[in-house]
Amino acid sequence: MKRIVAVVVLLTFVMLMASCAMHTHIIGKGAQGGERLQQRQWYVLWGLVPINNIDSKVMAAGASDYTIKTQQSFVDCVINIFTGFVTVYSRTVTVTK
């Protein structure tokens, strides 16, 4: 019984942490359609140094109205559990046109 409670508390904590780490940027009038592109951004040294650079303008492919959402999704949290001990972290960047 204690193990089930511990798992539930851990999952609740992970879900709460994932939901509070999201930023939304609206460019122009925002997304006008449903076309979505997603890429994973990687950092080392606890998020201080980016490994790869994600260019949202390139992802938008010349669109003048789009929305950029940067978040730590549930998948990112799971990845970070395993890569965090070597200070490698990820987040997801989504561009919706």
VMD Tcl script that builds the backbone (N, CA, C; Angstrom):
set m [mol new atoms 291]
animate dup $m
set s [atomselect $m all]
$s set {name element resname resid chain x y z} {
  {N N MET 1 A 0.828 -1.201 0.000}
  {CA C MET 1 A 0.000 0.000 0.000}
  {C C MET 1 A 0.873 1.267 0.000}
  {N N LYS 2 A 1.957 1.253 0.782}
  {CA C LYS 2 A 2.843 2.416 0.824}
  {C C LYS 2 A 3.484 2.666 -0.533}
  {N N ARG 3 A 3.774 1.592 -1.241}
  {CA C ARG 3 A 4.402 1.730 -2.554}
  {C C ARG 3 A 3.451 2.393 -3.554}
  {N N ILE 4 A 2.183 2.023 -3.518}
  {CA C ILE 4 A 1.185 2.619 -4.415}
  {C C ILE 4 A 1.038 4.104 -4.119}
  {N N VAL 5 A 0.992 4.459 -2.861}
  {CA C VAL 5 A 0.867 5.865 -2.482}
  {C C VAL 5 A 2.097 6.637 -2.954}
  {N N ALA 6 A 3.276 6.057 -2.793}
  {CA C ALA 6 A 4.498 6.728 -3.232}
  {C C ALA 6 A 4.501 6.944 -4.746}
  {N N VAL 7 A 4.034 5.959 -5.505}
  {CA C VAL 7 A 3.976 6.091 -6.960}
  {C C VAL 7 A 2.975 7.171 -7.358}
  {N N VAL 8 A 1.832 7.210 -6.711}
  {CA C VAL 8 A 0.813 8.221 -7.012}
  {C C VAL 8 A 1.347 9.619 -6.694}
  {N N VAL 9 A 2.017 9.777 -5.566}
  {CA C VAL 9 A 2.585 11.076 -5.197}
  {C C VAL 9 A 3.653 11.489 -6.210}
  {N N LEU 10 A 4.502 10.556 -6.610}
  {CA C LEU 10 A 5.539 10.856 -7.586}
  {C C LEU 10 A 4.951 11.262 -8.932}
  {N N LEU 11 A 3.959 10.529 -9.411}
  {CA C LEU 11 A 3.327 10.867 -10.690}
  {C C LEU 11 A 2.625 12.216 -10.631}
  {N N THR 12 A 1.976 12.511 -9.509}
  {CA C THR 12 A 1.328 13.810 -9.339}
  {C C THR 12 A 2.361 14.929 -9.375}
  {N N PHE 13 A 3.483 14.732 -8.695}
  {CA C PHE 13 A 4.559 15.726 -8.697}
  {C C PHE 13 A 5.085 15.957 -10.107}
  {N N VAL 14 A 5.323 14.888 -10.850}
  {CA C VAL 14 A 5.826 15.009 -12.218}
  {C C VAL 14 A 4.832 15.752 -13.095}
  {N N MET 15 A 3.562 15.453 -12.977}
  {CA C MET 15 A 2.544 16.132 -13.785}
  {C C MET 15 A 2.459 17.617 -13.430}
  {N N LEU 16 A 2.578 17.952 -12.153}
  {CA C LEU 16 A 2.530 19.352 -11.757}
  {C C LEU 16 A 3.746 20.113 -12.258}
  {N N MET 17 A 4.900 19.500 -12.224}
  {CA C MET 17 A 6.110 20.156 -12.707}
  {C C MET 17 A 6.048 20.378 -14.215}
  {N N ALA 18 A 5.486 19.435 -14.939}
  {CA C ALA 18 A 5.397 19.567 -16.396}
  {C C ALA 18 A 4.435 20.682 -16.795}
  {N N SER 19 A 3.381 20.865 -16.038}
  {CA C SER 19 A 2.376 21.844 -16.428}
  {C C SER 19 A 2.799 23.279 -16.154}
  {N N CYS 20 A 3.735 23.484 -15.254}
  {CA C CYS 20 A 4.109 24.861 -14.926}
  {C C CYS 20 A 5.336 25.330 -15.700}
  {N N ALA 21 A 5.814 24.537 -16.623}
  {CA C ALA 21 A 7.005 24.917 -17.383}
  {C C ALA 21 A 6.655 25.090 -18.855}
  {N N MET 22 A 5.672 25.942 -19.152}
  {CA C MET 22 A 5.246 26.155 -20.531}
  {C C MET 22 A 5.199 27.654 -20.827}
  {N N HIS 23 A 5.683 28.012 -22.024}
  {CA C HIS 23 A 5.627 29.391 -22.498}
  {C C HIS 23 A 4.985 29.394 -23.874}
  {N N THR 24 A 4.074 30.325 -24.104}
  {CA C THR 24 A 3.412 30.451 -25.398}
  {C C THR 24 A 3.695 31.841 -25.957}
  {N N HIS 25 A 4.149 31.868 -27.215}
  {CA C HIS 25 A 4.414 33.128 -27.899}
  {C C HIS 25 A 3.530 33.179 -29.144}
  {N N ILE 26 A 2.769 34.253 -29.289}
  {CA C ILE 26 A 1.880 34.420 -30.436}
  {C C ILE 26 A 2.518 35.429 -31.385}
  {N N ILE 27 A 2.779 34.983 -32.616}
  {CA C ILE 27 A 3.383 35.832 -33.631}
  {C C ILE 27 A 2.280 36.220 -34.615}
  {N N GLY 28 A 2.152 37.523 -34.886}
  {CA C GLY 28 A 1.080 38.004 -35.768}
  {C C GLY 28 A -0.277 37.769 -35.112}
  {N N LYS 29 A -1.167 37.090 -35.831}
  {CA C LYS 29 A -2.502 36.783 -35.312}
  {C C LYS 29 A -2.557 35.421 -34.628}
  {N N GLY 30 A -1.438 34.757 -34.525}
  {CA C GLY 30 A -1.422 33.425 -33.923}
  {C C GLY 30 A -1.733 32.365 -34.961}
  {N N ALA 31 A -1.805 31.136 -34.516}
  {CA C ALA 31 A -2.038 30.005 -35.423}
  {C C ALA 31 A -3.397 30.133 -36.091}
  {N N GLN 32 A -3.414 30.025 -37.415}
  {CA C GLN 32 A -4.657 30.117 -38.183}
  {C C GLN 32 A -5.133 28.746 -38.649}
  {N N GLY 33 A -4.274 27.760 -38.596}
  {CA C GLY 33 A -4.621 26.405 -39.035}
  {C C GLY 33 A -4.169 25.401 -37.996}
  {N N GLY 34 A -4.111 24.175 -38.390}
  {CA C GLY 34 A -3.747 23.131 -37.448}
  {C C GLY 34 A -2.431 22.449 -37.752}
  {N N GLU 35 A -1.638 23.005 -38.687}
  {CA C GLU 35 A -0.369 22.371 -39.032}
  {C C GLU 35 A 0.630 22.583 -37.907}
  {N N ARG 36 A 1.202 21.468 -37.425}
  {CA C ARG 36 A 2.069 21.499 -36.260}
  {C C ARG 36 A 3.419 20.860 -36.542}
  {N N LEU 37 A 4.479 21.508 -36.086}
  {CA C LEU 37 A 5.827 20.949 -36.166}
  {C C LEU 37 A 6.410 20.929 -34.761}
  {N N GLN 38 A 7.045 19.805 -34.392}
  {CA C GLN 38 A 7.631 19.671 -33.061}
  {C C GLN 38 A 9.089 19.265 -33.161}
  {N N GLN 39 A 9.913 19.862 -32.298}
  {CA C GLN 39 A 11.315 19.477 -32.195}
  {C C GLN 39 A 11.716 19.495 -30.734}
  {N N ARG 40 A 12.683 18.670 -30.387}
  {CA C ARG 40 A 13.175 18.596 -29.022}
  {C C ARG 40 A 14.469 19.401 -28.914}
  {N N GLN 41 A 14.533 20.257 -27.913}
  {CA C GLN 41 A 15.704 21.086 -27.667}
  {C C GLN 41 A 16.457 20.498 -26.474}
  {N N TRP 42 A 17.788 20.379 -26.590}
  {CA C TRP 42 A 18.626 19.750 -25.571}
  {C C TRP 42 A 19.558 20.765 -24.927}
  {N N TYR 43 A 19.757 20.615 -23.614}
  {CA C TYR 43 A 20.635 21.484 -22.836}
  {C C TYR 43 A 21.551 20.638 -21.952}
  {N N VAL 44 A 22.722 21.196 -21.626}
  {CA C VAL 44 A 23.612 20.590 -20.637}
  {C C VAL 44 A 23.834 21.594 -19.514}
  {N N LEU 45 A 24.465 21.148 -18.457}
  {CA C LEU 45 A 24.740 21.966 -17.274}
  {C C LEU 45 A 23.457 22.575 -16.706}
  {N N TRP 46 A 22.485 21.709 -16.455}
  {CA C TRP 46 A 21.208 22.072 -15.829}
  {C C TRP 46 A 20.443 23.135 -16.607}
  {N N GLY 47 A 20.533 23.104 -17.925}
  {CA C GLY 47 A 19.780 24.022 -18.761}
  {C C GLY 47 A 20.500 25.315 -19.103}
  {N N LEU 48 A 21.764 25.428 -18.761}
  {CA C LEU 48 A 22.492 26.670 -19.020}
  {C C LEU 48 A 23.068 26.763 -20.425}
  {N N VAL 49 A 23.471 25.624 -21.004}
  {CA C VAL 49 A 24.135 25.638 -22.304}
  {C C VAL 49 A 23.331 24.805 -23.301}
  {N N PRO 50 A 22.810 25.426 -24.372}
  {CA C PRO 50 A 22.056 24.653 -25.366}
  {C C PRO 50 A 22.992 23.798 -26.221}
  {N N ILE 51 A 22.574 22.569 -26.509}
  {CA C ILE 51 A 23.341 21.676 -27.390}
  {C C ILE 51 A 22.933 21.918 -28.836}
  {N N ASN 52 A 21.647 21.989 -29.089}
  {CA C ASN 52 A 21.152 22.269 -30.444}
  {C C ASN 52 A 20.281 23.525 -30.401}
  {N N ASN 53 A 20.318 24.274 -31.449}
  {CA C ASN 53 A 19.501 25.494 -31.530}
  {C C ASN 53 A 18.287 25.225 -32.399}
  {N N ILE 54 A 17.123 25.511 -31.860}
  {CA C ILE 54 A 15.868 25.367 -32.591}
  {C C ILE 54 A 15.462 26.751 -33.075}
  {N N ASP 55 A 15.291 26.912 -34.383}
  {CA C ASP 55 A 14.896 28.192 -34.961}
  {C C ASP 55 A 13.410 28.117 -35.312}
  {N N SER 56 A 12.597 28.817 -34.556}
  {CA C SER 56 A 11.150 28.769 -34.775}
  {C C SER 56 A 10.748 29.425 -36.095}
  {N N LYS 57 A 11.516 30.399 -36.580}
  {CA C LYS 57 A 11.213 31.008 -37.881}
  {C C LYS 57 A 11.374 29.994 -39.002}
  {N N VAL 58 A 12.400 29.164 -38.913}
  {CA C VAL 58 A 12.601 28.111 -39.914}
  {C C VAL 58 A 11.474 27.092 -39.822}
  {N N MET 59 A 11.058 26.752 -38.585}
  {CA C MET 59 A 9.954 25.807 -38.403}
  {C C MET 59 A 8.654 26.368 -38.972}
  {N N ALA 60 A 8.462 27.696 -38.888}
  {CA C ALA 60 A 7.244 28.324 -39.399}
  {C C ALA 60 A 7.250 28.423 -40.916}
  {N N ALA 61 A 8.391 28.267 -41.540}
  {CA C ALA 61 A 8.538 28.232 -43.005}
  {C C ALA 61 A 7.903 29.446 -43.688}
  {N N GLY 62 A 8.217 30.630 -43.182}
  {CA C GLY 62 A 7.766 31.847 -43.834}
  {C C GLY 62 A 6.368 32.313 -43.454}
  {N N ALA 63 A 5.679 31.605 -42.592}
  {CA C ALA 63 A 4.337 32.033 -42.177}
  {C C ALA 63 A 4.454 33.318 -41.348}
  {N N SER 64 A 3.498 34.209 -41.494}
  {CA C SER 64 A 3.525 35.454 -40.726}
  {C C SER 64 A 2.666 35.357 -39.463}
  {N N ASP 65 A 1.775 34.388 -39.405}
  {CA C ASP 65 A 0.917 34.183 -38.237}
  {C C ASP 65 A 1.122 32.757 -37.731}
  {N N TYR 66 A 1.689 32.641 -36.532}
  {CA C TYR 66 A 1.905 31.318 -35.954}
  {C C TYR 66 A 2.066 31.429 -34.441}
  {N N THR 67 A 2.023 30.299 -33.776}
  {CA C THR 67 A 2.147 30.233 -32.330}
  {C C THR 67 A 3.303 29.307 -31.973}
  {N N ILE 68 A 4.135 29.752 -31.048}
  {CA C ILE 68 A 5.255 28.943 -30.572}
  {C C ILE 68 A 4.948 28.527 -29.132}
  {N N LYS 69 A 5.002 27.237 -28.865}
  {CA C LYS 69 A 4.804 26.736 -27.505}
  {C C LYS 69 A 6.059 25.975 -27.092}
  {N N THR 70 A 6.676 26.412 -26.005}
  {CA C THR 70 A 7.861 25.766 -25.466}
  {C C THR 70 A 7.475 25.191 -24.112}
  {N N GLN 71 A 7.690 23.885 -23.952}
  {CA C GLN 71 A 7.254 23.250 -22.709}
  {C C GLN 71 A 8.121 22.051 -22.357}
  {N N GLN 72 A 8.041 21.681 -21.100}
  {CA C GLN 72 A 8.577 20.404 -20.666}
  {C C GLN 72 A 7.381 19.468 -20.595}
  {N N SER 73 A 7.263 18.608 -21.582}
  {CA C SER 73 A 6.146 17.679 -21.627}
  {C C SER 73 A 6.418 16.503 -20.694}
  {N N PHE 74 A 5.446 15.630 -20.568}
  {CA C PHE 74 A 5.601 14.440 -19.735}
  {C C PHE 74 A 6.763 13.592 -20.246}
  {N N VAL 75 A 6.877 13.470 -21.569}
  {CA C VAL 75 A 7.972 12.700 -22.162}
  {C C VAL 75 A 9.320 13.325 -21.795}
  {N N ASP 76 A 9.392 14.654 -21.838}
  {CA C ASP 76 A 10.627 15.333 -21.450}
  {C C ASP 76 A 10.976 15.047 -19.986}
  {N N CYS 77 A 9.972 15.045 -19.124}
  {CA C CYS 77 A 10.221 14.754 -17.712}
  {C C CYS 77 A 10.771 13.348 -17.533}
  {N N VAL 78 A 10.211 12.383 -18.260}
  {CA C VAL 78 A 10.707 11.006 -18.175}
  {C C VAL 78 A 12.146 10.933 -18.689}
  {N N ILE 79 A 12.418 11.578 -19.812}
  {CA C ILE 79 A 13.790 11.605 -20.346}
  {C C ILE 79 A 14.736 12.251 -19.336}
  {N N ASN 80 A 14.314 13.346 -18.740}
  {CA C ASN 80 A 15.166 14.079 -17.807}
  {C C ASN 80 A 15.468 13.285 -16.541}
  {N N ILE 81 A 14.582 12.391 -16.162}
  {CA C ILE 81 A 14.848 11.532 -15.009}
  {C C ILE 81 A 16.092 10.696 -15.272}
  {N N PHE 82 A 16.221 10.196 -16.493}
  {CA C PHE 82 A 17.338 9.316 -16.823}
  {C C PHE 82 A 18.599 10.072 -17.246}
  {N N THR 83 A 18.447 11.257 -17.821}
  {CA C THR 83 A 19.624 11.999 -18.291}
  {C C THR 83 A 20.049 13.105 -17.333}
  {N N GLY 84 A 19.237 13.384 -16.346}
  {CA C GLY 84 A 19.520 14.483 -15.425}
  {C C GLY 84 A 20.768 14.281 -14.590}
  {N N PHE 85 A 21.122 13.042 -14.302}
  {CA C PHE 85 A 22.305 12.810 -13.463}
  {C C PHE 85 A 23.595 13.191 -14.171}
  {N N VAL 86 A 23.557 13.317 -15.499}
  {CA C VAL 86 A 24.713 13.823 -16.246}
  {C C VAL 86 A 24.439 15.240 -16.760}
  {N N THR 87 A 23.480 15.909 -16.168}
  {CA C THR 87 A 23.087 17.301 -16.414}
  {C C THR 87 A 22.622 17.569 -17.837}
  {N N VAL 88 A 22.009 16.601 -18.497}
  {CA C VAL 88 A 21.437 16.798 -19.827}
  {C C VAL 88 A 19.914 16.843 -19.682}
  {N N TYR 89 A 19.307 17.901 -20.197}
  {CA C TYR 89 A 17.858 18.088 -20.088}
  {C C TYR 89 A 17.266 18.421 -21.450}
  {N N SER 90 A 15.979 18.133 -21.610}
  {CA C SER 90 A 15.309 18.430 -22.876}
  {C C SER 90 A 14.011 19.184 -22.621}
  {N N ARG 91 A 13.544 19.839 -23.681}
  {CA C ARG 91 A 12.220 20.457 -23.700}
  {C C ARG 91 A 11.710 20.397 -25.127}
  {N N THR 92 A 10.407 20.546 -25.293}
  {CA C THR 92 A 9.778 20.429 -26.602}
  {C C THR 92 A 9.350 21.801 -27.096}
  {N N VAL 93 A 9.676 22.079 -28.363}
  {CA C VAL 93 A 9.256 23.322 -29.011}
  {C C VAL 93 A 8.259 22.945 -30.107}
  {N N THR 94 A 7.049 23.522 -30.034}
  {CA C THR 94 A 6.001 23.245 -31.011}
  {C C THR 94 A 5.612 24.541 -31.698}
  {N N VAL 95 A 5.615 24.504 -33.042}
  {CA C VAL 95 A 5.161 25.655 -33.840}
  {C C VAL 95 A 3.889 25.234 -34.555}
  {N N THR 96 A 2.830 26.000 -34.333}
  {CA C THR 96 A 1.547 25.740 -34.984}
  {C C THR 96 A 1.263 26.894 -35.928}
  {N N LYS 97 A 0.989 26.531 -37.205}
  {CA C LYS 97 A 0.710 27.567 -38.216}
  {C C LYS 97 A -0.770 27.645 -38.500}
}
mol reanalyze $m
mol bondsrecalc $m
mol representation Tube
mol addrep $m
